[in-house]
Amino acid sequence: MFDKDKLPQLKSSLEKYDELTKKMTDKRPERKDVFKSGSGDPVKNVYTPLDIEEFDYSESLGMPGSYPYTRGVQPNMYRGKLWTMRMYAGFATAEESNKRYKYLVEQGSSGLSVAFDLPTQIGYDSDHALAEGEVGKVGVAIDSLKDMEVLFDGIPLDKVSTSMTINAPASVLLAMYIAVGEKQGVSADQLRGTIQNDILKEYIARGTYIFPTEPSMRLITDIFEYCSKEVPQWNTISISGYHIREAGSTAAQEVGFTLADGIAYVEAALKAGLKVDEFAPRLSFFFNSHNDLLEEVAKFRAARRLWAKIMKERFGAENPKSMMLKFHTQTGGSTLTAQQPDNNIIRVTIQTLAAVLGGTQSLHTNSRDEALALPSEDSVRIALRTQQIVGHESGVTNSVDPLAGSYFIEAMTDKIEEEALAYITKIDEIGGAPKAIDNGYIQQEIMDAAYQYQKDIESNDRVVVGVNQYQIKEGPPKGLLRVDLSVGEQQKKQLVDLKASRDNDAVEKTLVALKTACHGTDNLMPYIIDAVKVYATLGEITQVMRDVFGEYQQNVMI
């Protein structure tokens, strides 16, 4: 990229430039609040070839669609097809959410992303005591196959790609989806989509876990094995850095801890007897997109390059698809402010640009009012239009990886890769991601970063518009979406009706078979599918597994 013989001359020029800027700042002091990245790292005033002296084009970049995939996993990226515009939605009942999904499809959304309510996420039916007051609040309530049938009524599963943000009970929700497809006449090998299915990040950052580590990893590898044969187009896991970043991590921590989790899943699958190139092509990732546009672009590029090296050099993958880090992005929920919520439209636009310039495969844009409530219909439409305008009007999709070669971008990409690899090395020394989670190492690193970030805001070293500067007097918010408590009562009544109308002997038979399989070594997916088909509920199925596997107890961080 540059003549190394001229580097001494460049160093001399840079020294003169530094003298010039010093004179300038003596006369007019620089602002003190903005010269660090979103992760808090210092940012120099200018970047040159000196910052990437060892840069080798073929080793560091290559061509798009080729190893090490720094520039993207497809040769022509968005020139061939825009990313999947996958809006995350779900609230109240299956009927209400179904209406929202149909609305999103009408508005041009090319993929569905299901948000489940908290009881569903932790494997409780809506009539469980711990579900009281939470039914339908942060997502849709799904108690049985009957709810799933309603949720996707009129939505052809052979035409849409569906992502489900579900982890501990992912096997049950996937089984329900497969059963709905069958009822629509869509075979399992035609289904396309993703389940999050990432339990390690639940232990780290989010908290919707059920079972201890070992049986949780068994469920995940059972899904890998089953889908590799029966649901080959399904992405069996979305290894999630999103929630790690939401908990307060830096960009490098997001990459390092996420890929360390990915390594743990690959190792578990290999230990279970699977071959790397049988399951690795269906692994996918899920990242956050924050406000520091250039750091975020570099983060995505670094993650892609590092994962390609890990799969090739550490695990001996030979299939190029096993080395490709394919990822979904969601804009940063934790960056949204309740103050002046319309400002969030601009934040989301910046984050959208970062994800697109970083080469995402699919994207969800948060809505302006999500710091206050579930998004209203108008807000969701604006969020979707943000993606469509960036895709069709901004020009950034015309060329693949258009920021490649920028001294700043390449230096930042190298830096994030180096820092993320250092975290992975440390986690390896501890004994892998599960052990690093159990002893609190990963959680402590994130807590320290989150604490520093908050300190910077409170000291005004980091400006958040409308929060610590540029405040205005505001009235109470209007037009927010509220979920009525009657949703819980409605779900309870439907459960009573379901249990009265189903074949309860068949339900009991499938649950007994599942319990026996849990005690053994069989793949659990066929047993779970049998249970959901006779309308065993989510809570009944997870209770069987709770009885056999027990529940995870989180270590207390002090």
Number of C-alpha atoms within 10 A of each C-alpha: 10 10 7 13 8 9 15 11 11 15 14 11 12 16 12 12 13 14 12 12 15 13 12 12 12 10 9 10 10 12 8 10 11 14 16 15 18 19 20 16 10 11 13 9 8 11 16 15 21 17 15 16 13 10 18 11 11 10 11 19 21 16 20 18 17 17 23 28 28 31 29 30 25 20 15 17 22 20 12 11 11 18 20 18 24 27 28 23 22 28 27 27 24 25 17 15 23 23 14 17 23 16 14 23 16 10 13 14 22 19 24 24 21 22 23 24 24 21 29 27 24 22 28 24 24 31 20 12 9 13 19 13 16 20 33 31 24 19 27 28 32 32 27 23 24 20 20 21 21 18 24 21 17 11 15 13 24 16 13 16 18 20 23 21 20 27 27 26 25 24 23 25 27 22 22 27 23 23 22 24 20 14 12 17 12 17 17 22 16 16 23 19 18 25 24 21 28 28 30 28 25 18 23 24 21 14 14 20 24 24 23 17 19 12 16 22 21 18 21 22 25 22 23 25 21 16 20 21 13 14 21 19 18 24 24 32 26 26 26 30 27 25 22 26 26 20 19 24 27 24 28 26 26 27 32 26 27 29 26 27 25 24 21 18 24 21 16 17 22 15 11 13 11 18 15 19 18 15 23 26 22 23 24 22 24 23 30 26 31 29 21 17 20 20 23 30 26 27 29 31 30 28 27 26 25 24 25 22 18 17 23 17 11 11 18 14 21 13 15 19 16 23 29 28 30 22 22 26 27 24 26 23 22 15 16 25 21 18 19 19 18 15 16 23 20 14 20 28 20 19 26 30 24 26 27 25 26 28 28 28 25 21 27 25 27 28 30 28 27 21 18 15 17 21 23 16 16 11 19 24 18 16 23 22 17 20 25 16 12 17 20 12 10 11 10 17 24 15 13 21 23 13 18 16 15 13 17 22 20 22 21 24 25 22 16 27 24 16 16 26 22 15 20 23 15 16 22 16 10 15 11 18 27 21 15 20 21 17 15 18 17 22 20 15 15 23 16 13 18 19 12 15 19 14 13 15 15 14 10 14 17 21 16 16 13 15 15 14 12 10 12 10 6 8 6 4 12 7 11 15 15 13 19 13 15 13 19 23 16 14 23 18 12 17 20 11 11 17 14 10 10 13 13 15 10 15 21 15 13 22 24 14 15 24 19 15 15 21 11 10 10 13 17 20 20 13 21 24 23 21 28 26 21 19 23 27 25 27 24 21 23 24 17 17 21 18 11 15 19 14 15 15 13 14 11 8 10 5
